[in-house]
Amino acid sequence: MIEKILLLSNLAYIASCGTNNVPTFDQTKKTFDCTDGMDVTMPCNIMLVIDPLTSMTYYNIKEDERELRGYRARFDSNGNLVTLLPSSQLPLNFSSFPPPVQTDGHFRPIITINGQVPGPTIIAHENQRLVISVYNELKNVEGVTIHWHGMHHKDTQRADGVAFITQRPIPPNTQFTYDFYASPGGTHWYHAHSGAQRTDGIYGALIVKDTLPGNMYDFDYPDQHTLLLMDWQRDASIDLFYAIGSSLRYWKEVPGQDDYVSYSVTRSAD
């Protein structure tokens, strides 16, 4: 009986998320500025699409067909980005493809938000209503939640995005809408709160313009003056997590040497 109740509950939650009919989006759009031509009384609608991609790889994910076959690239001796395939083997519309996510210039699995790492910067008025639809396009049966770090969520706890505490993860091929008010003002960020997805690319800046008097935003532009720092490694975060936590440990190649070094978990300030 308990199993049946849990199954029905899970099915109801998936139904509440909604089937994923992924809309198109602009992969080059780096900022959602809810203050541009909008006042605090106007709700701001935002769409975030979570995709598993590979760094240093061209994708055509802005088209309706969502072509996720990638075309890998590298930097030549002059620092120019070139594809590994000759131009004769590229699709006819390749010139319209957005540039790849470069990260540190190496190939590795990444998780993008609207085809970007980090995700788009979100700028809002303090106390402005944000309606953010998150589409989970991960194909590895991973659920997703987004935590809006720093938001107080008064009366909107369901939108806090902490997996298995305030919500169940968003299943693959479904979408979930976060509806809350941006408060308090300040420099915040948003990030994944499931598994090790944050350090694979699911994070971005969340800037809430406060209501204090003055014109400081005439000089300090959140879309230009925000710097995000994040842990990074050349392997998928979940692989690193399991390797360090197991007896296998984590072995990393030493550049310029035919040797490997073993990393271990840091347990103190030493």
Number of C-alpha atoms within 10 A of each C-alpha: 6 7 8 9 10 11 12 12 12 13 12 11 16 20 12 13 19 16 15 16 10 18 12 15 16 12 17 13 13 15 16 18 19 22 18 10 7 14 13 17 10 14 18 21 14 16 18 19 21 22 22 19 22 21 24 26 21 22 23 22 21 20 13 11 10 13 11 14 12 16 19 17 22 17 14 10 7 6 8 10 16 14 17 12 11 8 11 7 8 12 10 9 8 13 9 9 15 16 18 21 21 18 16 12 14 16 18 17 17 24 26 26 23 24 29 27 19 25 24 23 21 23 23 27 27 20 19 22 20 21 17 17 16 24 29 27 23 20 12 8 11 15 21 27 28 22 19 25 15 17 22 15 17 10 9 14 15 14 23 24 25 20 19 11 11 14 15 17 23 25 24 20 19 21 26 22 20 20 20 24 23 26 20 18 19 15 16 17 19 22 22 22 22 20 15 16 22 20 20 25 27 25 28 23 24 27 23 25 22 17 12 9 6 7 8 10 10 7 8 11 10 20 17 9 8 13 8 9 7 10 9 13 11 16 15 17 21 13 12 17 15 13 16 16 13 10 8 10 16 19 15 13 11 10 8 6 7 7 10 12 10 11 12 12 10 7 6 5 4 4
